[in-house]
Amino acid sequence: MIMNVNIQSVHFNADSKLIGYVNRKLEKLSNFNDRIIRVNVFLKLDNVVHAVKDKVAEIRVHVPGHNFFVKSTSKSFEESFDDALDSMIIQIKKNKEKKAA
């Protein structure tokens, strides 16, 4: 099944290196669930009013009959995205085990 990936950056323009990084990492998801229809990734700058800008990554994954959502914040987009992706993989695995049981 083809996974439809949508990456949005909020309050900044993501460079092609970051977009490529996210896309490469997302390919792993199909190893855990082959029925993923759509993946939405939101990369945001949090606390824009303050000098410290936290980097927020949100991942929403749609599979038939279920939606998964994770959010992670850190000082870099790569770190936030990696944390969120790890959480997402755990959620997808748990859901698959529950269905198999």
C-alpha positions in Angstrom: 0.0 0.0 0.0 1.3 3.5 -0.9 1.8 5.7 2.1 0.7 9.3 1.5 3.2 11.6 3.4 2.5 15.2 4.2 5.1 17.3 6.0 4.2 20.8 7.1 6.5 23.3 8.8 4.8 25.9 11.0 6.4 29.4 11.7 9.5 28.5 9.6 10.6 27.0 6.3 12.1 23.5 6.6 15.1 23.0 4.4 15.4 20.1 2.0 17.9 18.3 4.3 15.3 18.2 7.2 12.5 17.1 4.8 14.7 14.4 3.4 15.7 13.2 6.9 12.0 13.0 7.9 11.0 11.1 4.7 13.9 8.6 5.1 12.9 7.9 8.7 9.2 7.5 7.9 10.0 4.7 5.5 10.6 2.5 8.6 6.9 2.8 9.5 5.8 0.4 6.8 7.9 -2.3 8.5 5.5 -2.2 11.4 2.2 -1.7 9.7 1.7 -2.3 5.9 -1.8 -0.7 6.0 -0.8 2.9 6.7 -2.8 5.2 4.5 -1.5 8.6 5.4 1.2 10.2 7.6 1.0 13.8 8.6 4.1 15.4 10.1 4.0 18.9 11.7 7.3 20.6 12.5 6.7 23.6 14.7 8.6 26.3 16.5 7.1 26.5 20.0 7.4 29.6 22.3 8.0 31.8 19.3 7.5 34.9 21.6 10.4 33.9 23.8 14.1 33.8 22.8 14.2 30.0 23.3 12.5 28.3 20.5 11.6 24.7 21.2 11.4 22.4 18.2 8.1 20.4 18.2 7.5 17.4 16.0 4.0 15.9 15.7 3.2 12.8 13.8 -0.3 11.6 12.9 -0.6 8.2 11.3 -3.8 6.9 9.7 -4.5 3.2 9.3 -8.0 1.8 8.5 -10.1 2.1 11.6 -7.4 3.8 13.7 -5.5 7.1 14.1 -2.2 7.4 16.0 -0.8 10.7 17.3 2.4 11.5 19.0 4.2 14.8 19.9 7.7 15.5 21.1 9.6 18.6 21.9 13.4 19.2 22.2 16.1 21.6 21.1 16.4 20.2 17.6 13.9 19.0 15.0 15.8 15.8 14.3 15.7 14.9 18.0 12.1 15.8 18.4 11.2 13.8 15.3 13.2 10.7 16.4 11.6 10.7 19.8 8.1 11.1 18.3 8.9 8.3 15.7 10.0 5.9 18.4 6.8 6.6 20.3 4.8 6.1 17.2 6.4 2.7 16.4 5.6 1.5 20.0 2.0 2.6 19.5 1.7 0.8 16.2 3.3 -2.4 17.5 1.0 -2.4 20.6 -2.0 -1.9 18.4 -1.0 -4.7 16.1 -0.4 -7.1 19.0 -3.8 -6.2 20.4 -5.4 -7.0 17.1 -3.5 -10.3 16.8 -4.5 -11.4 20.3 
